[in-house]
């Protein structure tokens, strides 16, 4: 049962760095006089004014945030957002907490929307979504990370690149850019096939490039299939050369790239052409990638021992057990109404930042 609980927790896509829903129990107990329904009582001073007058710099805020532990669940990582302030938190720390919580709540809503779209339009090289309707997060089929794989050959990696490009071609056919192509967002099934994951940064074509001023997606002002192909080339370079590419912009506003030496001239050409936007489409880049190996066309999809229906039933059973034992699935989970009230406290309009409609 302990192993199963840990398995289910690992399926919650928030992965703690997206733990937007962690408690603000101390926040509303100490900073506010009382909490009634979804109305937060006014503080003695305007919160924005408190932040402005605070002598504490932003860097100190993170040191005053603590982790909300969950009984019966293992914390597998801690990120920058979703952690409730400690009782020594400054006004700036409170503002940082509210900002990160509201921001990542919006990201999770957008990711639910894109994953619902992908559930209606599945692809064998895109992660299996088990349940996106639960308030505590998103449940996925469990896969392996790159770090869990044994040493591989360049031929193996070329097959991965083909897998990811097929997933991207499918996503781009829906008018959506992934916008966060990197090795950490590529997972692997039991058959060794690569799958595209983490759609938290995904945007409709034409949306402002979220990576700028960092050149992860190139220097285009908006996202498109070309920005994902640019990032794909950078990921291939990193996996082959074992170092991230140093890309910069010169005084003439032209991109400057490092020398490409993967040991495979055709693979070098693939990277260079993607960086320089020489491919007509993602399918064009895929066709060039398929020429790098003897295997062309889609590989047979991996057969999983448990169906999506069986995993969904296990999720529901596990949630029911948590509720029966602890009274909830995750402690101090904030409702959408409470998140909006927190946003209103600082005059924010989170719905204006949404990239996808539900």
N, C-alpha and C positions, 0 to 999 in steps of 0.2 A: 504493500500500500504506500509506503514511504517513497519507493522508487516511482510509483505511478503518479504520486502527487508532484514529485520533482519533474517528471515528464510533462505533466499538464502545465506546470508553471513555466517550463521552458517554451511552451507553445504560445504563451502570452507575448504578443509581438512588441509590447512596449519596451521589453528588455531593459527596464529600469531607467535607461537614459531617456526613454520616452515615458517615464512613469509620471505622467501629467496629473494623475489622479491621487497622488499621495496626500496625506492629511495636511490640513491647515488648522488642525485642532488647537494647537497652541496659539496660532495667529488670531483666531476668532475668540479664544478664551481670554487672552491677555491684552491684545490691542483694542478689541471692541468691548463695550460694556455688556452686550448681550447679543445673542443670535436667536432670531425669531422667524420661523418659516424660512423664506429665502431673502429676507431683508436684513442687510447689514446696517447697524446703527452707526451714525456719523462718528468719526473720531474727533477728538478735541481740536485737532488742527487738520488742515487740508493735507492729504498724503503727499501730493506733489510738492507742496511747500516744505514739508518735512524732509523730503529727499533733497531738494535744492539747498536747504540750509544745513544739511548733514556735513560734518567735517570728515566723514569716513569715505575713503575711496572705494571704487567698485571691487577692487581685488580683495578687500577684507570681507566682503559680503559672503563669498562662497565658504570661507572658513567658519562662518557662524551658522551654517546649515547642517542639519543632522538628518539621518536616515530613518524613515518610518519602517520599522521591521514588521513583518507579517508572520503571525504564528503559523507554524506548520509548512512554511515555504522557505526555500533557500534563495538568498540574494546571489545572483550570478554576476552582477556588475552594478556599478553606480555611476551615473552620469551627472551632467550639470544642472538638470532641471527636475522639478517635481519633488524636491526635498523640502520639508517644512522647516521654517526658521526656528532656531533655538531661542531660549529665553534671554539670550544676550544679543539678539539680532538688532542691528541698527535700522533706521528708516530706509536706508539704501538697500539693506539686505531684504527687508520686507518688500520693497518695490521690485527688486530683482526676482524674488520668488514669485510674486504675482505676475510679473511680465513673462517669465519663463513658463509658468503654469498655463496662462491663457494662450500664449503662443503655441505651445506644444499640444494643447487641447485642440486648437484649430488644425494643426498638422495631422493629428490623429483622425479628425473628422474628414479631412481631405483624403487621407489614406484609406479610410473605410469606403469612401465613394469610388476611388479608383479600383479597389479590390473587388467591390461589387460588380463593377464593369468587367473586370477580368474574370470573375466567376461566371458571368454570362457569356464571355468569349474566352474560354480557357485555351492554354497552349502547353504542350508537354515540357517546355523549357522555362516555364514560369511557375513559381511556387504554388502549391496547393493550399487554398484558403479553406479552413474548416468552419470557422464561424466569425463573422464580423459584427454580430448584433449585440454582443455582451458589453456592458458598460465598463468592465475592468480592462478591456483591451481586445486584441485580435488574436485568434487561435489559428495556428498554422500546422501543417505536417512538419515533423522534425526532420531536418537534413544535417549533413555534415558540412563543416567549414573547411576552407582550404588548408588550415593548419592541422587538421586531423588526417589529411591524406599523406600517404607515403611518397617518397620521391617519384617524380614523373618525368617522362621524356618530352621533348619538344613536340613530337607527333601527338602525344596525349593532349598537350596544351592547345595545339591547333584545333583538335576536335572540340575542346571547351569553347574556343573562340567562335567556332561555327555554331555551337549550341546557343551562346549568348546572342549572336547576331540574328539567329532565327527568332529568338524571343523579342529582340528589339524590332525586327521587321514586323512582327505581329503587333507589338505595342504601337509602333509608328503608323500602322494601318488604321489604328483607332484615333489617330490625331493627337497622341500623347507622347511627350518626351520623358524619359526616365530621370534625367538631370543629375544623377548621382552614381554614374558607372565607376566602380572601383572594386578591387579584389575582395574587400570585406563584404560586398553585397552580392557576391557570387557564391551560391551553395551547391552541394553535390548530393545526388541521390545514391542509393545503394548500388546502382548499376554504373556509377562513375560519370553520369551525365551532369553537365553544368546547368544550373537554374538561376534565373534572374530573380532577385529579391529586393526588399526594402524600397517601397514606392512612396516614402514620406516626402521626397522632394519632387515628385512627378508633377508636370505642368502641361496644360494644353499647348499645342504649337502656337507660337506668337507671344507667349507669356514672358515677362522679363527674366533674363538669365539669372538664376539664384546664386550662382557661384561667384559672380563678379564682386570685387575686383580680382579675386583668385581666378586663374586661367584654367580651371579644371575642365570646363566645357568650351574652351576657346574664348575669344574676345567679342563674340557676337552679343549684341544687346538683348536678343530674344532667343528662346530655345526652339529647336527644330530637330529633324533627324540628323542634320550635320553636326549639331553640338554633341549629341550622344555618340556619333561616330568619332568625333574628336576625342572624347573621354575614353572611348573604347580603345583607340590607338595608344593613348597614354597608359592604360592598364596593361595592354599587351607589352608595351615597352618595359614597364616595371617588372612584369613576370619573367620576361626574357633576359633583361639586363640586370635584374636584382637591385635596381635603384630607380627612384622616381625621376621622371624627366624634368630637367630644368628648362622651363619655357618662359620666355620674357618678351617684352615689346620694346623695339628700338625707337630711336628718335623720329623715325619716319612712320611710326605707328604700324610697323610690320612685325609679325611674330617671328621670334628666333628660336630654333629648335636644336637640341643636341644631336650629335652624330648617332646614327642608328646602326648598331652592329649586333644583330641577333644570331649571326652564324647562318642565316638563311636569307638570301637576297630577295626572294619573293615576299617573305614576311617583312623585311625592311621596307620594301615597296608598299606593302599594305599599310603599314604605319604611316609612312610619309604621305601617301595619297589621302588618308583619312585626316591627318593633320592639316593638309592643304585644301581640304574640301573638294577633292577631285572626283569623288564618287557621285554618280547621279542620284543614288538612293541607297538605303540600307541593303536592299536586295542586291544592288550592284556590288557593294562591299562584301556581302555574303558569297556571291558567286566567285569573287576573287579569292576569298578565304578557302572555299571548297576546292580550288585548284591546288592548294598547298598540300593536300593529302589524297590518298587513293580512294578515300570514302567520300562519296557525293550523295547529297540528299539527306533527308532526316533519318536519324538513327531510330531504331525501334524504341518506343517509350518503355521505361522501367515499370515492371509490375510490382506494386506494393503489396505487402502481406495483409494490410488492413485498408479497406475502402474508406472513402471520405465519410460515407454514412456511418460506418462503424466508429470512426474517430469522433464524429460529431456526437454520437450516443455516449461515448466515454467522457467527452467534455461535459455534457449535460449531467451525467451521473456524478462526476467529480465535483461539479459546482453544487449539486444538491447535497452531497456529503459535507462540503465546506459550510454550507448554510445551516444544515442541521447541527453541526458540531460547534460552529463559532458564531452563528447568527448572521453571517455575511460571507461573501467570497473574499473580498479585500477590505481591510479595516479602513474606516474614515474615507471612503470613496465619495468624492464630490459629484453632485449632480450637475447636469448642464445648466440648470437654472442658477445654481450657486456659482458656477464659473462665470456666467454672464454678470451676476451681481458683483463679483470680484472685479471684472473688467470695468463695469460702470463706476466702481469706486475711484478708478484712476482716469475715467473719461475715455476709455478705449472702445472701439467698435470692431470686435473680432470678426464679425461676418463680412466686413469689407475686405478682409484679407483672404477670404476663401478662394481657392482655385477651382474647385469642383462643387457642383450642387449635389446634394445627397440623393 
